[in-house]
Amino acid sequence: MSKVVFIGAGRMAQAIIAGLTKQSDWLIVVSNNGNVNRLEEMEQKYGVQTTDSWKEEIFDADVIVLAIPPEAHDSVLKELALFIDKQFVITVAAGIGPSDLEKSLPEQTPVAWLMPNTAASKGKSITLCAKGTQMEQVHEDMLEKILSSIGTAEIVSEEQVHTLTPITGSAPAFVYQMANNLVQSAKEAGISEQQARKLVADMIAGAASMLQTEEDPQDLINQVATPGGVTAEGLEVLEQHDFNSMMKQVIKACHDRSNN
Ligand SMILES: NC(=O)c1ccc[n+]([C@@H]2O[C@H](COP(=O)([O-])OP(=O)(O)OC[C@H]3O[C@@H](n4cnc5c(N)ncnc54)[C@H](OP(=O)(O)O)[C@@H]3O)[C@@H](O)[C@H]2O)c1
């Protein structure tokens, strides 16, 4: 059994814990910034152990997962550096790469940077992963187990995680924004909220399975949009509002925020 200590108990920690609890061989200990109610809820919901003092849990931990905001890393890493002795440290924070962790932690600390998305809670995250320089086979094995518990993964460079974070980490929110609009329009047909949500969710799942054939998205658009037809009219409006340029701005805004 491997012991994993989560520092941070928010949305992303819970999404990963939901995956890990499906594997039987983890002892999971969770701590946070003092929100006791949240820890009690997590004990009930996931059957994890919780603590108000993560420092006491580090000495026999195998993995430490930092699921805290990027801006909390400086102070937590400073404290962690005092307690760590070659335990594997993983962060899921936007903008905090393995080189940042290695700079802040003792030499030879194995580290990795994961960029999951909230579909981790359903075992469906596509997770980006950049490894540090000190990982050995035992860390590779633990990493593989963590990644497989929350979905699929791509191993990429630190620079690529920075660049791709908006695409895999943030973009689910953009899809949900579109879904929200479609649900509202569907309800105007007189169906229930529940029916509208199911209809939109199934539509997106179907579109996703078409994309998973790796066919060119433009070809998929062409298959839907008969020239002069109903869909073509809708696409024309997207074009009039410069949808492509808007998406570029959206991705740029994410990059700008994560670089600040
Ligand atoms: N949400 C996503 O879709 C997503 C996707 C990819 C990556 N991430 C990354 O995941 C990280 C966490 O995001 P989130 O969405 O899970 O945030 P969240 O829901 O706001 O949770 C943040 C957690 O961090 C804890 N925390 C804050 N400062 C701390 C400190 N100094 N010491 C110990 N615990 C501290 C909070 O404690 P309390 O419980 O006491 O408030 C809370 O449990 C971020 O770095 C984010 O970039 C998020």
The ligand as a Gaussian input file, in Angstrom:
#p B3LYP/6-31G(d) Opt

LIG

0 1
 N      -10.380000      23.145000     -11.183000
 C       -9.826000      22.729000     -12.312000
 O      -10.498000      22.402000     -13.303000
 C       -8.327000      22.605000     -12.410000
 C       -7.772000      22.016000     -13.574000
 C       -6.392000      21.824000     -13.633000
 C       -5.579000      22.264000     -12.595000
 N       -6.142000      22.884000     -11.511000
 C       -5.233000      23.360000     -10.459000
 O       -5.569000      22.711000      -9.244000
 C       -5.205000      23.561000      -8.154000
 C       -6.363000      23.596000      -7.203000
 O       -7.490000      24.103000      -7.889000
 P       -8.967000      23.810000      -7.376000
 O       -9.858000      24.147000      -8.512000
 O       -9.022000      22.475000      -6.736000
 O       -9.079000      24.965000      -6.235000
 P      -10.086000      25.042000      -4.997000
 O      -11.302000      24.234000      -5.239000
 O      -10.208000      26.495000      -4.694000
 O       -9.279000      24.337000      -3.798000
 C       -8.072000      24.868000      -3.314000
 C       -7.646000      24.049000      -2.108000
 O       -6.360000      24.512000      -1.692000
 C       -6.379000      24.669000      -0.262000
 N       -5.360000      25.658000       0.089000
 C       -5.247000      26.948000      -0.336000
 N       -4.137000      27.506000       0.197000
 C       -3.537000      26.543000       0.970000
 C       -2.400000      26.508000       1.811000
 N       -1.582000      27.579000       1.940000
 N       -2.108000      25.363000       2.477000
 C       -2.893000      24.263000       2.360000
 N       -4.020000      24.235000       1.585000
 C       -4.327000      25.373000       0.904000
 C       -7.785000      25.121000       0.046000
 O       -8.041000      24.910000       1.430000
 P       -9.516000      25.068000       2.107000
 O      -10.246000      23.781000       1.780000
 O       -9.191000      25.181000       3.562000
 O      -10.132000      26.285000       1.500000
 C       -8.585000      24.202000      -0.886000
 O       -8.783000      22.939000      -0.289000
 C       -4.871000      24.939000      -8.736000
 O       -3.486000      25.153000      -8.661000
 C       -5.344000      24.851000     -10.179000
 O       -4.470000      25.564000     -11.044000
 C       -7.497000      23.050000     -11.386000

